[in-house]
Amino acid sequence: MKLTSLAALLAAGLFAAPLLAQQTPAPDGAEVYFISPADGATVSNPVTIRFGLSGMGIAPAGYDVDNTGHHHLLINLEPGDVDMTTSLPATDQIVHFGGGQTEMTRELPAGTHTLRLLLGDYSHVPHDPPVMSDPITITVE
């Protein structure tokens, strides 16, 4: 009977562990930024966006390696609208690059868009403090 209770307690702990996970610390001086397009650029579809990172490395989602993360692109989304303490959802406004990609090419609706890059750890949780780019604004013709 005691062994069954212990096994149940251990199993419950395994399922609860992700809920108790802490944010991964970001190293001092880590920066994420846009290589292209430039802030204020007018572009046409398909749009190619290149991401830069300094002070950290890139690792695909699922790989828990110190001082690494992977990119997320925030499209027309203010940082205050993002829960920085939990795994980022994949939406039309939060694009995941969990494979470790450093650029994307895709169609964006015509108009003006504000873009930000946000680095996530192995489980898509932003680092502490968040490693986020300055916003850029692009116009898609």
N, C-alpha and C positions, 0 to 999 in steps of 0.2 A: 504494500500500500504506500509506503514512504517513497519507494522508487518511482511509482507512477506520479505522485505529487511533485517530486523533484523534476521529472521529465516534463510535466505540464508547465511548471514554473520556468524552466529553461526555454521551452518552446515559446512561451508568451514573451519572454525577454527578447528572443530573436525577432519577433514580429514588431515589438515596440521600439527596438533600437533605431530604425529610421526616423521614428517620430521624435526621438531625443537627440538626433544628430545636430551638431553645432556647425555654424558657418566656418568655412575654411579661412584662415587668416591670409590676407594679401601681404606680400612683401612690401617694405617701404619703397616708394618711388616707382611702383609698377604703373604703366600707362598703356591704354588702348586708344587707338586713333584710326582715322580714315586716311588711307594712302590716296584713294581716288573714289569718287569725284571730289573736286574741291568744293568748299562751302560756297554757295551761291551759284553753282554751275547749272546750266540748262543742258539737259540730256535727252536722248530719245531712246525708245524701247528697241531691244531689250537693254536694261540698265546693268552695267557691270560695276560692282562695288568691291574695292579691295581693302582689307583690314590690316592694321599694323599693331604690334605689341612690343613693348620693351619692359625689361625688368622681370619677366616671367616667360615661361614656355607654353607651348600648345600641347595638350594631350586630349585624345578623344574622350567623350563621356564614358563613364564606367571605369576609367583608369585613375586611381587615387595616387597621384604623384605630387610630391611637394612642389610648391611654387609653379603650378601649371593650372590651366583652365582651357575652356573653349568659348568661342564667340556666340553671342546672341545679338541679333539686330532688332532694335526697337524702332518701329515705324509709326510716326505720329502719336507717340505715347510719352507722357511726362513721367519722369522718374518717380514722382510721388504716387503715381498710379500702379506702381510695381511693388509687390511684397518682396523685400530684399532678404527675408529670413527663411524663405521656403523655395522649393523647386519651381523654376519658372515654367508656366504652362506654354505649350506650343499653340500659337494663335496666328491670325493674319497680321497682328501687330508685333508679335514676338517670334522671330524666326530663329530656329535653332541650327547650329552648325556643330552638332555633336560628333561628327566624324573628324573634327580638327581642321575643317576647311578654313581658308583665309581669304576667300573671295566668293562672290555669287554673281550670277547673271540671271535676271528674271524680268518679267514684265511688271511694271508698276502703273497704276492708273494715271492718266494725264492729270497734271496739276502740281501744286507745291507740296513737298513732303519734308518733314523734319525727321532726321535719322540720328540714332545714337547706338554705339556699341556697348555691350555689357558683358563682361567675362563671367562665366559660371564655372563652378568646380565640377568634379566628376559626377555629381548628382544634379547638375543644373541649378545649384544654389549660388547666388552671387556671393563673392568673397566679402570679408569684413576687414577693412572698409571696402565698399563696392569699387571695382575697377571698371570705370565707365568713361567713355569718351565725352568730349565736348560735343554738343549737337552741331550738325550741319543741316543746311536747308538746300534742297535741290528742286528744280522745276523740270517735270517730265512733259515733253511736247507730244 
